[in-house]
Amino acid sequence: MSTSKPTSSALRLPVADLLRRPGAARELGLAVPLPRLGNGVAELPDGATVRIDGSLEQVADGIVVRATINAPWQAACSRCLRPVTGNVTVHVDELFEPVPLEGETYRLDDDVLDLEPLVRDALLLDLPAAPVCDPDCAGLCPSCGADRNEAPCECRNDDSDPRWAALRSLEL
């Protein structure tokens, strides 16, 4: 008989009751703050409340977590650098087992299921890589740096690269 380790976080859930009853299930509803988490472009603000709703189900290999994870994010617009915010929502179906397969399943530690690695992985993979404040954002002028959303600049936008000039004269 294994003894239950004390949970030190709201994401560490005691699951001894599920492990003792084959096919048992339990609803999951958590709202927990997470420390700052980001992908280098977008990030969850420090202490942002992450909502996790779903279920835990005992299966032969361990426990399956089926849930929807929702969290706020913030970033700078990839075109004009204005602050941008949004929500990321991701659905997960993951297996927790005593001997996890590297990169495929998560560790079930005795009678405790730690959701933090799953939540972090799911959110990091779903944060936007190039957030924009508006799909029609005109961005910054590459020459003078003016915000083209506020007013057009007087810069000449010559997108031609002189290194390709010889190829333009070819007739194909």
N, C-alpha and C positions, 0 to 999 in steps of 0.2 A: 504494500500500500504506500503510495507516494504522498508526501505531505505538500500542501499548497504553499508556494512562496508568496510573501506579502506583495501586493501590487503597489508600485511606487508612482504610478501614473494612471490617469484616467483611460489611457489606451492599453493598459495591461489588464486583461479581463480574466477572472477566475472561471474555468470551464470544467471543473471536476464533475459537476452535475450532468453535463452533456456527455462526457467521456464514459460515464457509468451506465448510460442508457442508450443502446443502439438505436439510431434513427431519430434521436431527440433533436429538437430545434428550439431556438430562442430568438426573439426579436431583438434588434439592436438599434438603439437610438441614442447617439451621443452628440454633444456640442462641447468641444474642447479647444482651448487656446494652444497654438503651436508657436514655437520660436521661429524667427525669420527663416524663410526657406525660399530659394530662388534658383533660376537657371542661367543667371548672368544677364538676362534681359528683363524678365518679369519676376516678381517676388511676392510672396505672402508677407504682409506687414507683420512685424514682431508682435506676437500675442493675438494674431487674428484668430477668430473663432471658426473652427472647421466643423462642419456638420456631417455626421456619418449615420445613415439610415439603411437598415437592411436586416439580415438574419445570419445566425450561426447555425450550422447543421452538422451533427455528428455523422461521419461516414466511416467506412472500414479503415481507411488510411489515416484518418485524423478528423479535422474540422474544416468545413468549407465555409468561407465568408462570402456572402453575396450582399453587396451594398452599393449605395450611391454616396459619393464623397463630394461635398460642396464647400468651396472656400473662396474668399475674396482675394484678388491680386491687384498689384499696382505696378506701373512701369512708366517709361518715357516713350512717347510716340516715336516709332522708328523713322518717321519722315520729318516731323517738325519739333520733336523733343518736348512737346507739352505733356503734362502729367495725364495719364490714362489709367482708369480702373475698370475692373470687371469681376466676374465670378467664373470660376472654373468648376465644372461638374463632370465627374468621371464615374463610370460604373465598373465595379470589380467583381470577379468570380475567382477566388483564389483558395488554394488548399494549404492548410497548416498541418504539418506532420512532424513526428518526433525526429526522424532522420530526413531532413529536407534534401531535395535535389537542387544542387547549386544553380541559381538563376531560373528555376522553374517553380519551386514551392517555398513556403516560409516555415520557419522553425516553430514547433509547438513545444514549449518548455514546461515539462511536467504537466501541471494542471493549470498553466497560465498561458494565455494567448496574447502576444504583444502585437497590437495593430500598428504601432508607429512605423516600422519599416514599410509595410504595405501602403499606408497613407502617404508617406513621404515619396515613395516610388511612383505611385499613381499621380500625385499632384505634380511632381517634377516633370513627368513625361507629358502632361497635358497643359502646362503653362504655355502661353503664346510665345513663339520664337521671334516674331516681328509684329508687335502690337501697333495698331494705328488708332488715332483719336477719332477718325472718320474715314470711311472708305474713299471719300473724295478729297482727302487731305492733299494739298499741293506741295507740302514740305518746305524745306529751306532751299534757297538758291545756292547751288554749289560754288558760285563765284564770290558773291558778296555776303552770303549768310542770312539775307533778309527772309522773313517768314512770308512766303507767297500766299498764305491764307489771309493775311491782313491787307496786303497791297502788292501789285506786281512790281518787280524791280526793273531797272533800266539795263540790266546786263544782257548781252547778246548770248543766246544759248546756241552755240555752235557745237553740236554733238559729234562733228567729224573729227576723226583722229588722223593726224598727218601721216602716221605710219602706214595707213591703208590707202593713201592717195594713189599710188601706182596701180593698185588693184581696181580702183574705180574707173580707170581709163580702159580697162579690158572690156571687149565686147564678147559676150558669150552667146 
